[in-house]
Amino acid sequence: MSKYDALWNHVQKNGPRSFKMSFDEIGDITGIEIDRSFLKCKKELTAYGYPVGKISLREKTVIFNKDGE
């Protein structure tokens, strides 16, 4: 079980083909702030069909792209 499971489930159920979320939006879903562990845990999302596309620390956003898109 990952501390990001709530995010992975949300992305799988509600995500369009490609979309961007802010760190604040992710925090609202998970109940925690994004930290460095997200960089390691992001690989878990592949099992849900949405690999992490790009993380922008400057803009504080994450881009998600559905597999094959």
Phi and psi in radians as a Rosetta constraint file:
Dihedral C 1 N 2 CA 2 C 2 CIRCULARHARMONIC -1.907 0.35
Dihedral N 2 CA 2 C 2 N 3 CIRCULARHARMONIC 2.636 0.35
Dihedral C 2 N 3 CA 3 C 3 CIRCULARHARMONIC -1.205 0.35
Dihedral N 3 CA 3 C 3 N 4 CIRCULARHARMONIC -0.169 0.35
Dihedral C 3 N 4 CA 4 C 4 CIRCULARHARMONIC -1.790 0.35
Dihedral N 4 CA 4 C 4 N 5 CIRCULARHARMONIC 0.164 0.35
Dihedral C 4 N 5 CA 5 C 5 CIRCULARHARMONIC -0.969 0.35
Dihedral N 5 CA 5 C 5 N 6 CIRCULARHARMONIC -0.679 0.35
Dihedral C 5 N 6 CA 6 C 6 CIRCULARHARMONIC -1.073 0.35
Dihedral N 6 CA 6 C 6 N 7 CIRCULARHARMONIC -0.665 0.35
Dihedral C 6 N 7 CA 7 C 7 CIRCULARHARMONIC -1.198 0.35
Dihedral N 7 CA 7 C 7 N 8 CIRCULARHARMONIC -0.802 0.35
Dihedral C 7 N 8 CA 8 C 8 CIRCULARHARMONIC -1.041 0.35
Dihedral N 8 CA 8 C 8 N 9 CIRCULARHARMONIC -0.761 0.35
Dihedral C 8 N 9 CA 9 C 9 CIRCULARHARMONIC -1.132 0.35
Dihedral N 9 CA 9 C 9 N 10 CIRCULARHARMONIC -0.723 0.35
Dihedral C 9 N 10 CA 10 C 10 CIRCULARHARMONIC -1.082 0.35
Dihedral N 10 CA 10 C 10 N 11 CIRCULARHARMONIC -0.808 0.35
Dihedral C 10 N 11 CA 11 C 11 CIRCULARHARMONIC -1.085 0.35
Dihedral N 11 CA 11 C 11 N 12 CIRCULARHARMONIC -0.788 0.35
Dihedral C 11 N 12 CA 12 C 12 CIRCULARHARMONIC -1.090 0.35
Dihedral N 12 CA 12 C 12 N 13 CIRCULARHARMONIC -0.704 0.35
Dihedral C 12 N 13 CA 13 C 13 CIRCULARHARMONIC -1.444 0.35
Dihedral N 13 CA 13 C 13 N 14 CIRCULARHARMONIC -0.532 0.35
Dihedral C 13 N 14 CA 14 C 14 CIRCULARHARMONIC -2.089 0.35
Dihedral N 14 CA 14 C 14 N 15 CIRCULARHARMONIC -0.088 0.35
Dihedral C 14 N 15 CA 15 C 15 CIRCULARHARMONIC -1.440 0.35
Dihedral N 15 CA 15 C 15 N 16 CIRCULARHARMONIC 2.329 0.35
Dihedral C 15 N 16 CA 16 C 16 CIRCULARHARMONIC -1.279 0.35
Dihedral N 16 CA 16 C 16 N 17 CIRCULARHARMONIC -2.993 0.35
Dihedral C 16 N 17 CA 17 C 17 CIRCULARHARMONIC -1.037 0.35
Dihedral N 17 CA 17 C 17 N 18 CIRCULARHARMONIC -0.783 0.35
Dihedral C 17 N 18 CA 18 C 18 CIRCULARHARMONIC -2.513 0.35
Dihedral N 18 CA 18 C 18 N 19 CIRCULARHARMONIC 2.337 0.35
Dihedral C 18 N 19 CA 19 C 19 CIRCULARHARMONIC -2.754 0.35
Dihedral N 19 CA 19 C 19 N 20 CIRCULARHARMONIC 2.859 0.35
Dihedral C 19 N 20 CA 20 C 20 CIRCULARHARMONIC -2.068 0.35
Dihedral N 20 CA 20 C 20 N 21 CIRCULARHARMONIC 2.427 0.35
Dihedral C 20 N 21 CA 21 C 21 CIRCULARHARMONIC -2.240 0.35
Dihedral N 21 CA 21 C 21 N 22 CIRCULARHARMONIC 2.520 0.35
Dihedral C 21 N 22 CA 22 C 22 CIRCULARHARMONIC -1.433 0.35
Dihedral N 22 CA 22 C 22 N 23 CIRCULARHARMONIC 2.801 0.35
Dihedral C 22 N 23 CA 23 C 23 CIRCULARHARMONIC -1.024 0.35
Dihedral N 23 CA 23 C 23 N 24 CIRCULARHARMONIC -0.631 0.35
Dihedral C 23 N 24 CA 24 C 24 CIRCULARHARMONIC -1.131 0.35
Dihedral N 24 CA 24 C 24 N 25 CIRCULARHARMONIC -0.740 0.35
Dihedral C 24 N 25 CA 25 C 25 CIRCULARHARMONIC -1.081 0.35
Dihedral N 25 CA 25 C 25 N 26 CIRCULARHARMONIC -0.733 0.35
Dihedral C 25 N 26 CA 26 C 26 CIRCULARHARMONIC -1.115 0.35
Dihedral N 26 CA 26 C 26 N 27 CIRCULARHARMONIC -0.725 0.35
Dihedral C 26 N 27 CA 27 C 27 CIRCULARHARMONIC -1.076 0.35
Dihedral N 27 CA 27 C 27 N 28 CIRCULARHARMONIC -0.654 0.35
Dihedral C 27 N 28 CA 28 C 28 CIRCULARHARMONIC -1.107 0.35
Dihedral N 28 CA 28 C 28 N 29 CIRCULARHARMONIC -0.649 0.35
Dihedral C 28 N 29 CA 29 C 29 CIRCULARHARMONIC -1.320 0.35
Dihedral N 29 CA 29 C 29 N 30 CIRCULARHARMONIC -0.759 0.35
Dihedral C 29 N 30 CA 30 C 30 CIRCULARHARMONIC -1.515 0.35
Dihedral N 30 CA 30 C 30 N 31 CIRCULARHARMONIC -0.412 0.35
Dihedral C 30 N 31 CA 31 C 31 CIRCULARHARMONIC 1.429 0.35
Dihedral N 31 CA 31 C 31 N 32 CIRCULARHARMONIC 0.126 0.35
Dihedral C 31 N 32 CA 32 C 32 CIRCULARHARMONIC -2.394 0.35
Dihedral N 32 CA 32 C 32 N 33 CIRCULARHARMONIC 2.788 0.35
Dihedral C 32 N 33 CA 33 C 33 CIRCULARHARMONIC -1.431 0.35
Dihedral N 33 CA 33 C 33 N 34 CIRCULARHARMONIC 2.580 0.35
Dihedral C 33 N 34 CA 34 C 34 CIRCULARHARMONIC -1.156 0.35
Dihedral N 34 CA 34 C 34 N 35 CIRCULARHARMONIC 2.379 0.35
Dihedral C 34 N 35 CA 35 C 35 CIRCULARHARMONIC -2.370 0.35
Dihedral N 35 CA 35 C 35 N 36 CIRCULARHARMONIC -3.011 0.35
Dihedral C 35 N 36 CA 36 C 36 CIRCULARHARMONIC -1.047 0.35
Dihedral N 36 CA 36 C 36 N 37 CIRCULARHARMONIC -0.447 0.35
Dihedral C 36 N 37 CA 37 C 37 CIRCULARHARMONIC -1.091 0.35
Dihedral N 37 CA 37 C 37 N 38 CIRCULARHARMONIC -0.402 0.35
Dihedral C 37 N 38 CA 38 C 38 CIRCULARHARMONIC -1.056 0.35
Dihedral N 38 CA 38 C 38 N 39 CIRCULARHARMONIC -0.597 0.35
Dihedral C 38 N 39 CA 39 C 39 CIRCULARHARMONIC -1.091 0.35
Dihedral N 39 CA 39 C 39 N 40 CIRCULARHARMONIC -0.613 0.35
Dihedral C 39 N 40 CA 40 C 40 CIRCULARHARMONIC -1.432 0.35
Dihedral N 40 CA 40 C 40 N 41 CIRCULARHARMONIC -0.673 0.35
Dihedral C 40 N 41 CA 41 C 41 CIRCULARHARMONIC -1.337 0.35
Dihedral N 41 CA 41 C 41 N 42 CIRCULARHARMONIC -0.314 0.35
Dihedral C 41 N 42 CA 42 C 42 CIRCULARHARMONIC -1.021 0.35
Dihedral N 42 CA 42 C 42 N 43 CIRCULARHARMONIC -0.434 0.35
Dihedral C 42 N 43 CA 43 C 43 CIRCULARHARMONIC -1.112 0.35
Dihedral N 43 CA 43 C 43 N 44 CIRCULARHARMONIC -0.433 0.35
Dihedral C 43 N 44 CA 44 C 44 CIRCULARHARMONIC -1.095 0.35
Dihedral N 44 CA 44 C 44 N 45 CIRCULARHARMONIC -0.519 0.35
Dihedral C 44 N 45 CA 45 C 45 CIRCULARHARMONIC -1.169 0.35
Dihedral N 45 CA 45 C 45 N 46 CIRCULARHARMONIC -0.409 0.35
Dihedral C 45 N 46 CA 46 C 46 CIRCULARHARMONIC -0.982 0.35
Dihedral N 46 CA 46 C 46 N 47 CIRCULARHARMONIC -0.638 0.35
Dihedral C 46 N 47 CA 47 C 47 CIRCULARHARMONIC -1.139 0.35
Dihedral N 47 CA 47 C 47 N 48 CIRCULARHARMONIC -0.324 0.35
Dihedral C 47 N 48 CA 48 C 48 CIRCULARHARMONIC -1.702 0.35
Dihedral N 48 CA 48 C 48 N 49 CIRCULARHARMONIC 0.041 0.35
Dihedral C 48 N 49 CA 49 C 49 CIRCULARHARMONIC 1.551 0.35
Dihedral N 49 CA 49 C 49 N 50 CIRCULARHARMONIC 0.144 0.35
Dihedral C 49 N 50 CA 50 C 50 CIRCULARHARMONIC -2.348 0.35
Dihedral N 50 CA 50 C 50 N 51 CIRCULARHARMONIC 1.404 0.35
Dihedral C 50 N 51 CA 51 C 51 CIRCULARHARMONIC -1.110 0.35
Dihedral N 51 CA 51 C 51 N 52 CIRCULARHARMONIC 2.579 0.35
Dihedral C 51 N 52 CA 52 C 52 CIRCULARHARMONIC -1.190 0.35
Dihedral N 52 CA 52 C 52 N 53 CIRCULARHARMONIC 2.201 0.35
Dihedral C 52 N 53 CA 53 C 53 CIRCULARHARMONIC -1.439 0.35
Dihedral N 53 CA 53 C 53 N 54 CIRCULARHARMONIC -0.941 0.35
Dihedral C 53 N 54 CA 54 C 54 CIRCULARHARMONIC -2.680 0.35
Dihedral N 54 CA 54 C 54 N 55 CIRCULARHARMONIC 2.442 0.35
Dihedral C 54 N 55 CA 55 C 55 CIRCULARHARMONIC -1.979 0.35
Dihedral N 55 CA 55 C 55 N 56 CIRCULARHARMONIC 2.141 0.35
Dihedral C 55 N 56 CA 56 C 56 CIRCULARHARMONIC -1.897 0.35
Dihedral N 56 CA 56 C 56 N 57 CIRCULARHARMONIC 1.882 0.35
Dihedral C 56 N 57 CA 57 C 57 CIRCULARHARMONIC -1.236 0.35
Dihedral N 57 CA 57 C 57 N 58 CIRCULARHARMONIC -0.520 0.35
Dihedral C 57 N 58 CA 58 C 58 CIRCULARHARMONIC -1.180 0.35
Dihedral N 58 CA 58 C 58 N 59 CIRCULARHARMONIC -0.841 0.35
Dihedral C 58 N 59 CA 59 C 59 CIRCULARHARMONIC -1.509 0.35
Dihedral N 59 CA 59 C 59 N 60 CIRCULARHARMONIC -0.212 0.35
Dihedral C 59 N 60 CA 60 C 60 CIRCULARHARMONIC 1.005 0.35
Dihedral N 60 CA 60 C 60 N 61 CIRCULARHARMONIC 0.927 0.35
Dihedral C 60 N 61 CA 61 C 61 CIRCULARHARMONIC -2.368 0.35
Dihedral N 61 CA 61 C 61 N 62 CIRCULARHARMONIC 2.788 0.35
Dihedral C 61 N 62 CA 62 C 62 CIRCULARHARMONIC -2.276 0.35
Dihedral N 62 CA 62 C 62 N 63 CIRCULARHARMONIC 2.334 0.35
Dihedral C 62 N 63 CA 63 C 63 CIRCULARHARMONIC -1.828 0.35
Dihedral N 63 CA 63 C 63 N 64 CIRCULARHARMONIC 2.302 0.35
Dihedral C 63 N 64 CA 64 C 64 CIRCULARHARMONIC -1.979 0.35
Dihedral N 64 CA 64 C 64 N 65 CIRCULARHARMONIC 2.381 0.35
Dihedral C 64 N 65 CA 65 C 65 CIRCULARHARMONIC -2.238 0.35
Dihedral N 65 CA 65 C 65 N 66 CIRCULARHARMONIC 2.202 0.35
Dihedral C 65 N 66 CA 66 C 66 CIRCULARHARMONIC -1.096 0.35
Dihedral N 66 CA 66 C 66 N 67 CIRCULARHARMONIC 2.500 0.35
Dihedral C 66 N 67 CA 67 C 67 CIRCULARHARMONIC -0.843 0.35
Dihedral N 67 CA 67 C 67 N 68 CIRCULARHARMONIC 2.349 0.35
Dihedral C 67 N 68 CA 68 C 68 CIRCULARHARMONIC 1.415 0.35
Dihedral N 68 CA 68 C 68 N 69 CIRCULARHARMONIC 0.060 0.35
